[in-house]
């Protein structure tokens, strides 16, 4: 449900910590801004932000300057933020 303010929550799974955070966004929020906010909430830093990618509906969003409205995000839409490079299994 979209609120009167135009803001709505989306769910973001941040893989290095396997934590799901909720981020309040609007249709004009860029994918890059979403990634920044999710990393800040889950990892508490955005220092290595360029080393992460965003996936929506199973596909990587290559242009992080596009808005969430243009990729079709709605309230409670699921996103994944994960390292751009595969991590070795220990």
N, C-alpha and C positions, 0 to 999 in steps of 0.2 A: 504494500500500500504506500503510495507516494504521499508525503505530508504536504500541507499547505505551503511550506517554505520551499518546496522543491527538492529538499534533501531526503535521502533514503539510505538505509544501511546495506552494505554488501559484505559478504564473508570472504576473508582472505586466509588461505592456508599458507603459512610461511614454513617451508620445508626444513631448513637447517635446525629449527627448534621444534618442528612438528606441532605448531600451535596455530589455532584458528583465531583470528581477531576480527572484530566488526569495525568497519570504517564508515563514517557518515560522509556521503558524497552527493553530488548533483550531476545532472547530465553534462555539464560543462567541465567537470573534473577530468583531467587527463589521466591516462593509464600510468604515466610516470609519477604523477602526484599520488596516485593510489599506492604505487609501489613504495614510495618514500614514506607515506604514513603507516603502511603496514609493517615495514622494516623497523621504523621507529617504535611502534607499539610492541612488536614481538621480540626483536633482537636488542632494542634500546640504543641502536646506532644505525647511521646510514653511511658510515665511512666507506664501505665497499659496495655501495649501491649499484655501480655500473657492472658488477659481477653477477647480477641477478637478472632473470627474465620473468615475464608475466605470461601466464597462460589463462585463456578464457575459452570455455567450451572445448577444451582439449587441444587447442591450437595456440601456438606462441603469438603474442601480439608484437610484431616486429617494430612498428612505429609507435613508440610510447607517447608521442605528442597528440595522438588522436583522443577524442573525448569518449567518456564512458557511454554517453548517449549514442554516439556514432557506431559503437561496437554492439549496441543492443542490450546493454546492462539495465536491469530493473532491480527493484527491491529484493534483497537477499540473494542476489546473483553470486555464484561461487567463482572465485579467482584463486590462482595458485601463484605464489612467488617462490622461485627456486633458483639455486645456483646455475649459472649459464654453463658451467663445466660440470661433468659428472664427478661425483665424489667417490673416492675409493672406499670399499667396504673393509672394515677392520675386523 
